[in-house]
């Protein structure tokens, strides 16, 4: 094992602890703030493993979440911008680096998640449902770039999101 491999897996583990913690939160703002920590650390981890598609998508995720935290609801231009950035930059990086099908997984995950969180009526339940799906896409991608800690923690995070989603539904929780 080499140093970049070890460092990237450690960064991913720490970042995914934040992502896992976010599945227990009940407000959109708190979820996005905690997930921003994961995006920053995961961007570095993907870069160390030369997972450029993932690194670019994590940068888009981080910028999107910070914009929502700073400005609240985004206008239509910014809503479209972040989904388009995920798709456009992701496709460009994936195809420029010699196409690998798994490079599209972070692109699709980021586009889906962006479409959910920038929606004006987005709430914590929507975020948790999207997290459950998108973290599984990231888990498969991470397997191919050899970020094994990220694989494991994404699967755990997906399961946690589903559990908290079901629990909130059972309790009749209204979302903020």
C-alpha positions in Angstrom: 0.0 0.0 0.0 1.2 3.5 -0.8 0.8 6.7 1.0 -1.8 8.3 -1.3 -4.0 5.2 -1.0 -3.8 5.2 2.8 -4.4 9.0 3.2 -7.3 8.9 0.8 -9.0 6.1 2.7 -8.5 8.0 6.0 -9.9 11.2 4.5 -12.9 9.3 3.2 -13.5 7.6 6.5 -13.5 10.9 8.4 -15.7 12.6 5.7 -18.2 9.7 5.6 -18.6 10.0 9.4 -20.0 13.4 8.7 -22.2 12.1 6.0 -23.4 9.3 8.3 -24.2 11.8 11.0 -26.2 13.9 8.6 -28.7 11.1 8.1 -29.9 11.6 11.7 -30.4 15.4 11.3 -33.9 16.9 10.7 -33.3 20.2 9.0 -32.1 20.8 5.5 -29.7 23.5 6.6 -28.0 21.2 9.2 -27.8 18.3 6.8 -26.1 20.4 4.1 -23.7 22.0 6.5 -22.5 18.6 7.9 -22.4 17.1 4.4 -20.1 20.0 3.2 -17.4 18.6 5.4 -17.7 15.2 3.6 -17.6 16.9 0.2 -14.3 18.8 1.0 -12.6 15.7 2.4 -13.9 13.4 -0.4 -12.7 15.8 -3.1 -9.2 15.5 -1.7 -9.5 11.7 -1.3 -10.7 11.2 -4.9 -7.9 13.4 -6.2 -5.3 11.4 -4.4 -6.6 8.2 -6.1 -6.8 10.0 -9.5 -10.6 9.6 -9.4 -11.1 12.8 -11.3 -14.8 12.3 -12.0 -15.4 11.9 -8.3 -13.2 14.9 -7.4 -15.0 17.2 -9.8 -18.4 16.1 -8.6 -17.4 16.6 -5.0 -16.3 20.2 -5.9 -19.7 20.8 -7.5 -21.4 19.3 -4.4 -19.4 21.5 -2.1 -20.1 24.7 -4.1 -23.8 23.9 -4.3 -24.2 23.2 -0.6 -22.3 26.3 0.4 -24.4 28.4 -2.0 -27.6 27.1 -0.4 -26.2 27.7 3.1 -25.2 31.3 2.2 -28.1 32.4 0.1 -31.0 30.1 1.2 -33.2 29.3 -1.7 -31.6 29.5 -5.0 -33.3 31.2 -8.0 -34.1 29.2 -11.2 -30.8 30.1 -12.8 -28.7 28.6 -10.0 -30.9 25.6 -9.7 -30.3 24.7 -13.3 -26.6 25.8 -13.1 -25.7 23.2 -10.4 -27.5 20.3 -12.2 -25.9 21.4 -15.5 -22.5 21.8 -13.9 -22.7 18.2 -12.5 -23.6 16.8 -15.9 -21.4 19.0 -18.1 -18.2 18.9 -16.0 -18.7 15.3 -15.2 -19.2 14.2 -18.8 -16.2 16.3 -19.9 -13.9 14.8 -17.2 -15.2 11.3 -17.7 -14.8 11.3 -21.5 -11.5 13.3 -21.5 -9.8 10.8 -19.2 -10.6 7.8 -21.4 -14.2 6.7 -20.9 -14.9 4.3 -18.1 -18.6 3.6 -17.4 -18.2 3.8 -13.7 -16.9 7.4 -14.0 -20.5 8.4 -14.8 -21.8 7.2 -11.5 -20.7 10.2 -9.5 -22.0 12.4 -12.3 -25.5 10.9 -12.1 -25.4 10.9 -8.3 -24.5 14.6 -8.2 -27.0 15.6 -10.8 -29.8 13.7 -9.0 -28.8 15.0 -5.5 -28.5 18.6 -6.9 -31.9 18.4 -8.5 -33.3 17.4 -5.1 -31.6 19.9 -2.8 -32.1 22.9 -5.1 -35.8 22.3 -5.4 -37.8 25.0 -3.6 -39.9 22.5 -1.7 -36.9 20.3 -0.7 -37.1 19.0 2.8 -35.1 16.6 5.0 -37.1 13.5 3.9 -36.3 14.3 0.2 -32.6 14.7 1.1 -32.5 11.4 3.0 -34.2 9.5 0.1 -31.8 11.0 -2.4 -28.9 10.2 0.0 -29.9 6.6 0.1 -29.8 6.2 -3.7 -26.8 8.4 -4.4 -24.5 6.9 -1.8 -25.0 3.5 -3.4 -23.8 5.0 -6.8 -20.8 6.5 -5.0 -20.1 3.1 -3.3 -19.9 1.3 -6.7 -17.6 4.1 -8.1 -15.4 3.9 -5.1 -14.9 0.2 -5.5 -13.4 0.9 -9.0 -11.0 3.6 -7.8 -10.0 1.4 -4.8 -11.4 3.6 -2.0 -12.6 0.8 0.1 -13.4 2.8 3.2 -15.7 4.9 1.0 -17.4 1.8 -0.3 -18.1 0.6 3.2 -19.2 3.9 4.6 -21.4 4.7 1.7 -23.3 1.4 2.1 -23.7 2.1 5.8 -24.8 5.7 5.1 -27.4 4.5 2.6 -28.8 2.0 5.0 -28.9 4.7 7.7 -30.7 7.1 5.5 -33.3 4.5 4.7 -33.7 3.6 8.4 -34.1 7.3 9.5 -36.5 7.9 6.5 -38.7 4.9 7.6 -38.5 6.0 11.2 -39.6 9.5 10.4 -42.5 8.3 8.3 -43.6 5.9 11.0 -43.6 8.7 13.6 -45.5 11.0 11.2 -42.7 13.5 11.4 -43.2 16.7 9.5 -40.1 18.0 7.9 -38.5 21.4 7.9 
